[in-house]
Amino acid sequence: MKVMVWLVMALATLAVLGLGGCANKGDSGRNQAKVACPPTDSGRILTCLSERQQLTRQQFKEAYKVASTRPAGGDAEATLELVCLSLHRYAGYRQFKSGVESLARYLKTRPEDGPRLQGIHDLMLRIEREKTSKKVAGARILDEKEELEVGNRELQERNEVLEKGSAADQARIRELQQQIEELKNIETIIKTRER
């Protein structure tokens, strides 16, 4: 899953850089062409993500805390950084969800940027669905585990009852065998006296 996400993001970066309206500026003194690409919002998110992948867990927490304390609906850079950090490998589900929601609000307030950011938003929604389905599957597994544990306890209790019953039955059998032996002894005594 992670490899797929990074591959898609790398392809998105290439697409943004390759198709994002870069202008070819010729250098009249030399026969070399320079390509000037104004940074796009999606490019900023992907560049930020790439630059911040090496953050330690503590550095990530601090960066996310700073980004998340900025006022909602603030400047574009703050929103894009929050979205970037929500995609970080140390981001928890709530942080990721906050990034998805921030990007959705950003797209509503800046419809002109929609086409350039919609792909990232769609990827984030896809990742969110995957995370949600894993959470649901995990919850289902926990429920099944609890049911199995309850069933196991019931079987253990029944086994204990059966073992106690078996022990009582064994004691009763020994008692009856002892009574039979006593009756045989009495019968033997009676037979010997009758002679």
PyMOL CGO cylinders between C-alpha atoms (Angstrom):
from pymol import cmd
from pymol.cgo import CYLINDER

trace = [
    CYLINDER, 0.00, 0.00, 0.00, 2.74, 2.49, 0.96, 0.3, 1, 1, 1, 1, 1, 1,
    CYLINDER, 2.74, 2.49, 0.96, 4.73, 1.74, -2.18, 0.3, 1, 1, 1, 1, 1, 1,
    CYLINDER, 4.73, 1.74, -2.18, 1.62, 2.32, -4.29, 0.3, 1, 1, 1, 1, 1, 1,
    CYLINDER, 1.62, 2.32, -4.29, 0.93, 5.66, -2.57, 0.3, 1, 1, 1, 1, 1, 1,
    CYLINDER, 0.93, 5.66, -2.57, 4.50, 6.87, -3.10, 0.3, 1, 1, 1, 1, 1, 1,
    CYLINDER, 4.50, 6.87, -3.10, 4.50, 5.72, -6.70, 0.3, 1, 1, 1, 1, 1, 1,
    CYLINDER, 4.50, 5.72, -6.70, 1.26, 7.57, -7.39, 0.3, 1, 1, 1, 1, 1, 1,
    CYLINDER, 1.26, 7.57, -7.39, 2.60, 10.68, -5.66, 0.3, 1, 1, 1, 1, 1, 1,
    CYLINDER, 2.60, 10.68, -5.66, 5.82, 10.53, -7.65, 0.3, 1, 1, 1, 1, 1, 1,
    CYLINDER, 5.82, 10.53, -7.65, 3.80, 10.22, -10.86, 0.3, 1, 1, 1, 1, 1, 1,
    CYLINDER, 3.80, 10.22, -10.86, 1.62, 13.11, -9.76, 0.3, 1, 1, 1, 1, 1, 1,
    CYLINDER, 1.62, 13.11, -9.76, 4.74, 15.20, -9.15, 0.3, 1, 1, 1, 1, 1, 1,
    CYLINDER, 4.74, 15.20, -9.15, 6.03, 14.43, -12.61, 0.3, 1, 1, 1, 1, 1, 1,
    CYLINDER, 6.03, 14.43, -12.61, 2.64, 15.23, -14.11, 0.3, 1, 1, 1, 1, 1, 1,
    CYLINDER, 2.64, 15.23, -14.11, 2.45, 18.53, -12.23, 0.3, 1, 1, 1, 1, 1, 1,
    CYLINDER, 2.45, 18.53, -12.23, 5.93, 19.51, -13.31, 0.3, 1, 1, 1, 1, 1, 1,
    CYLINDER, 5.93, 19.51, -13.31, 5.52, 18.22, -16.86, 0.3, 1, 1, 1, 1, 1, 1,
    CYLINDER, 5.52, 18.22, -16.86, 2.02, 19.53, -17.57, 0.3, 1, 1, 1, 1, 1, 1,
    CYLINDER, 2.02, 19.53, -17.57, 1.67, 22.36, -15.10, 0.3, 1, 1, 1, 1, 1, 1,
    CYLINDER, 1.67, 22.36, -15.10, 2.11, 25.17, -17.57, 0.3, 1, 1, 1, 1, 1, 1,
    CYLINDER, 2.11, 25.17, -17.57, 5.88, 25.47, -17.49, 0.3, 1, 1, 1, 1, 1, 1,
    CYLINDER, 5.88, 25.47, -17.49, 7.25, 28.12, -19.81, 0.3, 1, 1, 1, 1, 1, 1,
    CYLINDER, 7.25, 28.12, -19.81, 10.29, 27.58, -22.01, 0.3, 1, 1, 1, 1, 1, 1,
    CYLINDER, 10.29, 27.58, -22.01, 12.54, 30.60, -21.76, 0.3, 1, 1, 1, 1, 1, 1,
    CYLINDER, 12.54, 30.60, -21.76, 15.37, 30.75, -24.22, 0.3, 1, 1, 1, 1, 1, 1,
    CYLINDER, 15.37, 30.75, -24.22, 18.66, 32.32, -23.26, 0.3, 1, 1, 1, 1, 1, 1,
    CYLINDER, 18.66, 32.32, -23.26, 19.67, 34.53, -26.14, 0.3, 1, 1, 1, 1, 1, 1,
    CYLINDER, 19.67, 34.53, -26.14, 23.39, 34.49, -25.27, 0.3, 1, 1, 1, 1, 1, 1,
    CYLINDER, 23.39, 34.49, -25.27, 23.61, 30.74, -25.18, 0.3, 1, 1, 1, 1, 1, 1,
    CYLINDER, 23.61, 30.74, -25.18, 21.68, 28.05, -27.01, 0.3, 1, 1, 1, 1, 1, 1,
    CYLINDER, 21.68, 28.05, -27.01, 20.37, 26.57, -23.78, 0.3, 1, 1, 1, 1, 1, 1,
    CYLINDER, 20.37, 26.57, -23.78, 16.71, 26.68, -22.87, 0.3, 1, 1, 1, 1, 1, 1,
    CYLINDER, 16.71, 26.68, -22.87, 15.59, 27.16, -19.30, 0.3, 1, 1, 1, 1, 1, 1,
    CYLINDER, 15.59, 27.16, -19.30, 12.29, 25.83, -18.09, 0.3, 1, 1, 1, 1, 1, 1,
    CYLINDER, 12.29, 25.83, -18.09, 10.54, 28.02, -15.53, 0.3, 1, 1, 1, 1, 1, 1,
    CYLINDER, 10.54, 28.02, -15.53, 7.76, 26.31, -13.62, 0.3, 1, 1, 1, 1, 1, 1,
    CYLINDER, 7.76, 26.31, -13.62, 5.84, 28.43, -11.17, 0.3, 1, 1, 1, 1, 1, 1,
    CYLINDER, 5.84, 28.43, -11.17, 5.17, 26.39, -8.05, 0.3, 1, 1, 1, 1, 1, 1,
    CYLINDER, 5.17, 26.39, -8.05, 1.68, 24.97, -8.00, 0.3, 1, 1, 1, 1, 1, 1,
    CYLINDER, 1.68, 24.97, -8.00, -0.24, 24.11, -4.86, 0.3, 1, 1, 1, 1, 1, 1,
    CYLINDER, -0.24, 24.11, -4.86, 0.02, 20.40, -5.58, 0.3, 1, 1, 1, 1, 1, 1,
    CYLINDER, 0.02, 20.40, -5.58, 3.74, 20.82, -6.24, 0.3, 1, 1, 1, 1, 1, 1,
    CYLINDER, 3.74, 20.82, -6.24, 4.11, 22.61, -2.91, 0.3, 1, 1, 1, 1, 1, 1,
    CYLINDER, 4.11, 22.61, -2.91, 2.36, 19.78, -1.07, 0.3, 1, 1, 1, 1, 1, 1,
    CYLINDER, 2.36, 19.78, -1.07, 4.46, 17.11, -2.74, 0.3, 1, 1, 1, 1, 1, 1,
    CYLINDER, 4.46, 17.11, -2.74, 7.71, 19.04, -2.28, 0.3, 1, 1, 1, 1, 1, 1,
    CYLINDER, 7.71, 19.04, -2.28, 6.85, 19.65, 1.38, 0.3, 1, 1, 1, 1, 1, 1,
    CYLINDER, 6.85, 19.65, 1.38, 6.09, 15.97, 1.84, 0.3, 1, 1, 1, 1, 1, 1,
    CYLINDER, 6.09, 15.97, 1.84, 9.37, 14.97, 0.24, 0.3, 1, 1, 1, 1, 1, 1,
    CYLINDER, 9.37, 14.97, 0.24, 11.35, 17.45, 2.33, 0.3, 1, 1, 1, 1, 1, 1,
    CYLINDER, 11.35, 17.45, 2.33, 9.72, 16.38, 5.60, 0.3, 1, 1, 1, 1, 1, 1,
    CYLINDER, 9.72, 16.38, 5.60, 9.97, 12.60, 5.24, 0.3, 1, 1, 1, 1, 1, 1,
    CYLINDER, 9.97, 12.60, 5.24, 13.20, 12.56, 7.25, 0.3, 1, 1, 1, 1, 1, 1,
    CYLINDER, 13.20, 12.56, 7.25, 11.65, 14.23, 10.31, 0.3, 1, 1, 1, 1, 1, 1,
    CYLINDER, 11.65, 14.23, 10.31, 11.88, 12.28, 13.53, 0.3, 1, 1, 1, 1, 1, 1,
    CYLINDER, 11.88, 12.28, 13.53, 8.63, 11.50, 15.32, 0.3, 1, 1, 1, 1, 1, 1,
    CYLINDER, 8.63, 11.50, 15.32, 9.27, 14.34, 17.79, 0.3, 1, 1, 1, 1, 1, 1,
    CYLINDER, 9.27, 14.34, 17.79, 10.09, 16.82, 15.02, 0.3, 1, 1, 1, 1, 1, 1,
    CYLINDER, 10.09, 16.82, 15.02, 6.94, 15.79, 13.20, 0.3, 1, 1, 1, 1, 1, 1,
    CYLINDER, 6.94, 15.79, 13.20, 4.83, 16.31, 16.35, 0.3, 1, 1, 1, 1, 1, 1,
    CYLINDER, 4.83, 16.31, 16.35, 6.26, 19.78, 16.82, 0.3, 1, 1, 1, 1, 1, 1,
    CYLINDER, 6.26, 19.78, 16.82, 5.78, 20.74, 13.14, 0.3, 1, 1, 1, 1, 1, 1,
    CYLINDER, 5.78, 20.74, 13.14, 2.21, 19.42, 13.14, 0.3, 1, 1, 1, 1, 1, 1,
    CYLINDER, 2.21, 19.42, 13.14, 1.41, 21.25, 16.38, 0.3, 1, 1, 1, 1, 1, 1,
    CYLINDER, 1.41, 21.25, 16.38, 2.60, 24.54, 14.87, 0.3, 1, 1, 1, 1, 1, 1,
    CYLINDER, 2.60, 24.54, 14.87, 0.74, 23.94, 11.59, 0.3, 1, 1, 1, 1, 1, 1,
    CYLINDER, 0.74, 23.94, 11.59, -2.49, 22.90, 13.31, 0.3, 1, 1, 1, 1, 1, 1,
    CYLINDER, -2.49, 22.90, 13.31, -2.57, 25.94, 15.62, 0.3, 1, 1, 1, 1, 1, 1,
    CYLINDER, -2.57, 25.94, 15.62, -2.74, 28.35, 12.70, 0.3, 1, 1, 1, 1, 1, 1,
    CYLINDER, -2.74, 28.35, 12.70, -6.23, 29.78, 12.23, 0.3, 1, 1, 1, 1, 1, 1,
    CYLINDER, -6.23, 29.78, 12.23, -8.59, 27.71, 10.08, 0.3, 1, 1, 1, 1, 1, 1,
    CYLINDER, -8.59, 27.71, 10.08, -9.03, 29.17, 6.62, 0.3, 1, 1, 1, 1, 1, 1,
    CYLINDER, -9.03, 29.17, 6.62, -5.76, 31.06, 7.00, 0.3, 1, 1, 1, 1, 1, 1,
    CYLINDER, -5.76, 31.06, 7.00, -3.27, 31.62, 4.24, 0.3, 1, 1, 1, 1, 1, 1,
    CYLINDER, -3.27, 31.62, 4.24, -2.67, 29.07, 1.53, 0.3, 1, 1, 1, 1, 1, 1,
    CYLINDER, -2.67, 29.07, 1.53, 0.82, 28.14, 2.74, 0.3, 1, 1, 1, 1, 1, 1,
    CYLINDER, 0.82, 28.14, 2.74, -0.48, 27.21, 6.20, 0.3, 1, 1, 1, 1, 1, 1,
    CYLINDER, -0.48, 27.21, 6.20, -3.24, 25.03, 4.74, 0.3, 1, 1, 1, 1, 1, 1,
    CYLINDER, -3.24, 25.03, 4.74, -0.92, 23.35, 2.26, 0.3, 1, 1, 1, 1, 1, 1,
    CYLINDER, -0.92, 23.35, 2.26, 1.62, 22.64, 5.01, 0.3, 1, 1, 1, 1, 1, 1,
    CYLINDER, 1.62, 22.64, 5.01, -1.09, 21.09, 7.20, 0.3, 1, 1, 1, 1, 1, 1,
    CYLINDER, -1.09, 21.09, 7.20, -2.16, 18.91, 4.26, 0.3, 1, 1, 1, 1, 1, 1,
    CYLINDER, -2.16, 18.91, 4.26, 1.49, 17.98, 3.67, 0.3, 1, 1, 1, 1, 1, 1,
    CYLINDER, 1.49, 17.98, 3.67, 2.02, 17.00, 7.30, 0.3, 1, 1, 1, 1, 1, 1,
    CYLINDER, 2.02, 17.00, 7.30, -1.23, 15.03, 7.38, 0.3, 1, 1, 1, 1, 1, 1,
    CYLINDER, -1.23, 15.03, 7.38, 0.29, 12.81, 4.67, 0.3, 1, 1, 1, 1, 1, 1,
    CYLINDER, 0.29, 12.81, 4.67, 3.47, 12.20, 6.69, 0.3, 1, 1, 1, 1, 1, 1,
    CYLINDER, 3.47, 12.20, 6.69, 4.24, 8.63, 7.76, 0.3, 1, 1, 1, 1, 1, 1,
    CYLINDER, 4.24, 8.63, 7.76, 3.94, 9.60, 11.44, 0.3, 1, 1, 1, 1, 1, 1,
    CYLINDER, 3.94, 9.60, 11.44, 0.52, 11.21, 10.99, 0.3, 1, 1, 1, 1, 1, 1,
    CYLINDER, 0.52, 11.21, 10.99, -2.24, 9.44, 12.88, 0.3, 1, 1, 1, 1, 1, 1,
    CYLINDER, -2.24, 9.44, 12.88, -5.71, 8.84, 11.53, 0.3, 1, 1, 1, 1, 1, 1,
    CYLINDER, -5.71, 8.84, 11.53, -7.15, 12.03, 13.07, 0.3, 1, 1, 1, 1, 1, 1,
    CYLINDER, -7.15, 12.03, 13.07, -4.29, 14.10, 11.70, 0.3, 1, 1, 1, 1, 1, 1,
    CYLINDER, -4.29, 14.10, 11.70, -4.78, 12.55, 8.27, 0.3, 1, 1, 1, 1, 1, 1,
    CYLINDER, -4.78, 12.55, 8.27, -8.54, 13.17, 8.46, 0.3, 1, 1, 1, 1, 1, 1,
    CYLINDER, -8.54, 13.17, 8.46, -7.89, 16.78, 9.42, 0.3, 1, 1, 1, 1, 1, 1,
    CYLINDER, -7.89, 16.78, 9.42, -5.69, 17.17, 6.33, 0.3, 1, 1, 1, 1, 1, 1,
    CYLINDER, -5.69, 17.17, 6.33, -8.39, 15.73, 4.08, 0.3, 1, 1, 1, 1, 1, 1,
    CYLINDER, -8.39, 15.73, 4.08, -10.95, 18.14, 5.55, 0.3, 1, 1, 1, 1, 1, 1,
    CYLINDER, -10.95, 18.14, 5.55, -8.57, 21.11, 5.28, 0.3, 1, 1, 1, 1, 1, 1,
    CYLINDER, -8.57, 21.11, 5.28, -7.89, 20.34, 1.63, 0.3, 1, 1, 1, 1, 1, 1,
    CYLINDER, -7.89, 20.34, 1.63, -11.62, 19.98, 0.92, 0.3, 1, 1, 1, 1, 1, 1,
    CYLINDER, -11.62, 19.98, 0.92, -12.27, 23.42, 2.51, 0.3, 1, 1, 1, 1, 1, 1,
    CYLINDER, -12.27, 23.42, 2.51, -9.35, 24.87, 0.58, 0.3, 1, 1, 1, 1, 1, 1,
    CYLINDER, -9.35, 24.87, 0.58, -10.75, 23.55, -2.70, 0.3, 1, 1, 1, 1, 1, 1,
    CYLINDER, -10.75, 23.55, -2.70, -14.15, 25.12, -1.94, 0.3, 1, 1, 1, 1, 1, 1,
    CYLINDER, -14.15, 25.12, -1.94, -12.66, 28.52, -1.18, 0.3, 1, 1, 1, 1, 1, 1,
    CYLINDER, -12.66, 28.52, -1.18, -10.29, 28.45, -4.17, 0.3, 1, 1, 1, 1, 1, 1,
    CYLINDER, -10.29, 28.45, -4.17, -12.12, 26.76, -7.04, 0.3, 1, 1, 1, 1, 1, 1,
    CYLINDER, -12.12, 26.76, -7.04, -9.50, 28.02, -9.52, 0.3, 1, 1, 1, 1, 1, 1,
    CYLINDER, -9.50, 28.02, -9.52, -6.97, 25.67, -7.87, 0.3, 1, 1, 1, 1, 1, 1,
    CYLINDER, -6.97, 25.67, -7.87, -9.36, 22.73, -7.92, 0.3, 1, 1, 1, 1, 1, 1,
    CYLINDER, -9.36, 22.73, -7.92, -8.10, 21.01, -11.07, 0.3, 1, 1, 1, 1, 1, 1,
    CYLINDER, -8.10, 21.01, -11.07, -4.50, 21.09, -9.84, 0.3, 1, 1, 1, 1, 1, 1,
    CYLINDER, -4.50, 21.09, -9.84, -5.30, 19.82, -6.36, 0.3, 1, 1, 1, 1, 1, 1,
    CYLINDER, -5.30, 19.82, -6.36, -8.22, 17.51, -7.08, 0.3, 1, 1, 1, 1, 1, 1,
    CYLINDER, -8.22, 17.51, -7.08, -5.89, 14.60, -7.84, 0.3, 1, 1, 1, 1, 1, 1,
    CYLINDER, -5.89, 14.60, -7.84, -4.21, 14.87, -4.44, 0.3, 1, 1, 1, 1, 1, 1,
    CYLINDER, -4.21, 14.87, -4.44, -7.61, 15.20, -2.78, 0.3, 1, 1, 1, 1, 1, 1,
    CYLINDER, -7.61, 15.20, -2.78, -8.83, 12.10, -4.62, 0.3, 1, 1, 1, 1, 1, 1,
    CYLINDER, -8.83, 12.10, -4.62, -5.72, 10.18, -3.52, 0.3, 1, 1, 1, 1, 1, 1,
    CYLINDER, -5.72, 10.18, -3.52, -6.27, 11.27, 0.07, 0.3, 1, 1, 1, 1, 1, 1,
    CYLINDER, -6.27, 11.27, 0.07, -9.91, 10.14, -0.09, 0.3, 1, 1, 1, 1, 1, 1,
    CYLINDER, -9.91, 10.14, -0.09, -8.75, 6.78, -1.46, 0.3, 1, 1, 1, 1, 1, 1,
    CYLINDER, -8.75, 6.78, -1.46, -6.21, 6.42, 1.36, 0.3, 1, 1, 1, 1, 1, 1,
    CYLINDER, -6.21, 6.42, 1.36, -8.91, 7.39, 3.86, 0.3, 1, 1, 1, 1, 1, 1,
    CYLINDER, -8.91, 7.39, 3.86, -11.21, 4.67, 2.52, 0.3, 1, 1, 1, 1, 1, 1,
    CYLINDER, -11.21, 4.67, 2.52, -8.37, 2.15, 2.85, 0.3, 1, 1, 1, 1, 1, 1,
    CYLINDER, -8.37, 2.15, 2.85, -7.64, 3.26, 6.42, 0.3, 1, 1, 1, 1, 1, 1,
    CYLINDER, -7.64, 3.26, 6.42, -11.33, 3.12, 7.29, 0.3, 1, 1, 1, 1, 1, 1,
    CYLINDER, -11.33, 3.12, 7.29, -11.74, -0.35, 5.80, 0.3, 1, 1, 1, 1, 1, 1,
    CYLINDER, -11.74, -0.35, 5.80, -8.67, -1.52, 7.76, 0.3, 1, 1, 1, 1, 1, 1,
    CYLINDER, -8.67, -1.52, 7.76, -10.15, -0.01, 10.92, 0.3, 1, 1, 1, 1, 1, 1,
    CYLINDER, -10.15, -0.01, 10.92, -13.46, -1.77, 10.26, 0.3, 1, 1, 1, 1, 1, 1,
    CYLINDER, -13.46, -1.77, 10.26, -11.65, -5.04, 9.53, 0.3, 1, 1, 1, 1, 1, 1,
    CYLINDER, -11.65, -5.04, 9.53, -9.62, -4.61, 12.71, 0.3, 1, 1, 1, 1, 1, 1,
    CYLINDER, -9.62, -4.61, 12.71, -12.77, -3.96, 14.74, 0.3, 1, 1, 1, 1, 1, 1,
    CYLINDER, -12.77, -3.96, 14.74, -14.40, -7.02, 13.19, 0.3, 1, 1, 1, 1, 1, 1,
    CYLINDER, -14.40, -7.02, 13.19, -11.37, -9.13, 14.08, 0.3, 1, 1, 1, 1, 1, 1,
    CYLINDER, -11.37, -9.13, 14.08, -11.48, -7.82, 17.66, 0.3, 1, 1, 1, 1, 1, 1,
    CYLINDER, -11.48, -7.82, 17.66, -15.19, -8.66, 17.86, 0.3, 1, 1, 1, 1, 1, 1,
    CYLINDER, -15.19, -8.66, 17.86, -14.52, -12.16, 16.55, 0.3, 1, 1, 1, 1, 1, 1,
    CYLINDER, -14.52, -12.16, 16.55, -11.63, -12.53, 19.01, 0.3, 1, 1, 1, 1, 1, 1,
    CYLINDER, -11.63, -12.53, 19.01, -13.90, -11.50, 21.89, 0.3, 1, 1, 1, 1, 1, 1,
    CYLINDER, -13.90, -11.50, 21.89, -16.56, -13.97, 20.75, 0.3, 1, 1, 1, 1, 1, 1,
    CYLINDER, -16.56, -13.97, 20.75, -13.96, -16.72, 20.56, 0.3, 1, 1, 1, 1, 1, 1,
    CYLINDER, -13.96, -16.72, 20.56, -12.67, -15.83, 24.01, 0.3, 1, 1, 1, 1, 1, 1,
    CYLINDER, -12.67, -15.83, 24.01, -16.21, -15.97, 25.43, 0.3, 1, 1, 1, 1, 1, 1,
    CYLINDER, -16.21, -15.97, 25.43, -16.77, -19.32, 23.70, 0.3, 1, 1, 1, 1, 1, 1,
    CYLINDER, -16.77, -19.32, 23.70, -13.43, -20.56, 25.00, 0.3, 1, 1, 1, 1, 1, 1,
    CYLINDER, -13.43, -20.56, 25.00, -14.32, -19.54, 28.59, 0.3, 1, 1, 1, 1, 1, 1,
    CYLINDER, -14.32, -19.54, 28.59, -17.68, -21.29, 28.28, 0.3, 1, 1, 1, 1, 1, 1,
    CYLINDER, -17.68, -21.29, 28.28, -15.97, -24.45, 27.02, 0.3, 1, 1, 1, 1, 1, 1,
    CYLINDER, -15.97, -24.45, 27.02, -13.43, -24.29, 29.85, 0.3, 1, 1, 1, 1, 1, 1,
    CYLINDER, -13.43, -24.29, 29.85, -16.23, -23.90, 32.41, 0.3, 1, 1, 1, 1, 1, 1,
    CYLINDER, -16.23, -23.90, 32.41, -18.12, -26.81, 30.86, 0.3, 1, 1, 1, 1, 1, 1,
    CYLINDER, -18.12, -26.81, 30.86, -14.93, -28.88, 30.86, 0.3, 1, 1, 1, 1, 1, 1,
    CYLINDER, -14.93, -28.88, 30.86, -14.42, -28.10, 34.56, 0.3, 1, 1, 1, 1, 1, 1,
    CYLINDER, -14.42, -28.10, 34.56, -18.02, -29.15, 35.29, 0.3, 1, 1, 1, 1, 1, 1,
    CYLINDER, -18.02, -29.15, 35.29, -17.51, -32.36, 33.31, 0.3, 1, 1, 1, 1, 1, 1,
    CYLINDER, -17.51, -32.36, 33.31, -14.21, -33.05, 35.07, 0.3, 1, 1, 1, 1, 1, 1,
    CYLINDER, -14.21, -33.05, 35.07, -15.87, -32.52, 38.46, 0.3, 1, 1, 1, 1, 1, 1,
    CYLINDER, -15.87, -32.52, 38.46, -18.74, -34.74, 37.33, 0.3, 1, 1, 1, 1, 1, 1,
    CYLINDER, -18.74, -34.74, 37.33, -16.27, -37.34, 36.12, 0.3, 1, 1, 1, 1, 1, 1,
    CYLINDER, -16.27, -37.34, 36.12, -14.42, -37.21, 39.44, 0.3, 1, 1, 1, 1, 1, 1,
    CYLINDER, -14.42, -37.21, 39.44, -17.74, -37.64, 41.30, 0.3, 1, 1, 1, 1, 1, 1,
    CYLINDER, -17.74, -37.64, 41.30, -18.67, -40.52, 38.98, 0.3, 1, 1, 1, 1, 1, 1,
    CYLINDER, -18.67, -40.52, 38.98, -15.29, -42.18, 39.60, 0.3, 1, 1, 1, 1, 1, 1,
    CYLINDER, -15.29, -42.18, 39.60, -15.76, -41.81, 43.37, 0.3, 1, 1, 1, 1, 1, 1,
    CYLINDER, -15.76, -41.81, 43.37, -19.29, -43.29, 43.10, 0.3, 1, 1, 1, 1, 1, 1,
    CYLINDER, -19.29, -43.29, 43.10, -17.94, -46.19, 41.00, 0.3, 1, 1, 1, 1, 1, 1,
    CYLINDER, -17.94, -46.19, 41.00, -15.24, -46.90, 43.61, 0.3, 1, 1, 1, 1, 1, 1,
    CYLINDER, -15.24, -46.90, 43.61, -17.87, -46.76, 46.35, 0.3, 1, 1, 1, 1, 1, 1,
    CYLINDER, -17.87, -46.76, 46.35, -20.12, -49.21, 44.48, 0.3, 1, 1, 1, 1, 1, 1,
    CYLINDER, -20.12, -49.21, 44.48, -17.17, -51.51, 43.79, 0.3, 1, 1, 1, 1, 1, 1,
    CYLINDER, -17.17, -51.51, 43.79, -16.34, -51.43, 47.47, 0.3, 1, 1, 1, 1, 1, 1,
    CYLINDER, -16.34, -51.43, 47.47, -19.97, -52.28, 48.33, 0.3, 1, 1, 1, 1, 1, 1,
    CYLINDER, -19.97, -52.28, 48.33, -19.91, -55.15, 45.83, 0.3, 1, 1, 1, 1, 1, 1,
    CYLINDER, -19.91, -55.15, 45.83, -16.71, -56.45, 47.41, 0.3, 1, 1, 1, 1, 1, 1,
    CYLINDER, -16.71, -56.45, 47.41, -18.31, -56.21, 50.86, 0.3, 1, 1, 1, 1, 1, 1,
    CYLINDER, -18.31, -56.21, 50.86, -21.40, -58.09, 49.61, 0.3, 1, 1, 1, 1, 1, 1,
    CYLINDER, -21.40, -58.09, 49.61, -19.17, -60.78, 48.11, 0.3, 1, 1, 1, 1, 1, 1,
    CYLINDER, -19.17, -60.78, 48.11, -17.35, -61.09, 51.41, 0.3, 1, 1, 1, 1, 1, 1,
    CYLINDER, -17.35, -61.09, 51.41, -20.66, -61.37, 53.29, 0.3, 1, 1, 1, 1, 1, 1,
    CYLINDER, -20.66, -61.37, 53.29, -21.86, -64.00, 50.80, 0.3, 1, 1, 1, 1, 1, 1,
    CYLINDER, -21.86, -64.00, 50.80, -18.63, -65.92, 51.24, 0.3, 1, 1, 1, 1, 1, 1,
    CYLINDER, -18.63, -65.92, 51.24, -18.98, -65.77, 55.03, 0.3, 1, 1, 1, 1, 1, 1,
    CYLINDER, -18.98, -65.77, 55.03, -22.57, -66.97, 54.85, 0.3, 1, 1, 1, 1, 1, 1,
    CYLINDER, -22.57, -66.97, 54.85, -21.62, -69.87, 52.59, 0.3, 1, 1, 1, 1, 1, 1,
    CYLINDER, -21.62, -69.87, 52.59, -18.83, -70.93, 54.89, 0.3, 1, 1, 1, 1, 1, 1,
    CYLINDER, -18.83, -70.93, 54.89, -21.14, -70.92, 57.92, 0.3, 1, 1, 1, 1, 1, 1,
    CYLINDER, -21.14, -70.92, 57.92, -23.77, -72.99, 56.14, 0.3, 1, 1, 1, 1, 1, 1,
    CYLINDER, -23.77, -72.99, 56.14, -21.31, -75.82, 55.68, 0.3, 1, 1, 1, 1, 1, 1,
]
cmd.load_cgo(trace, "trace")
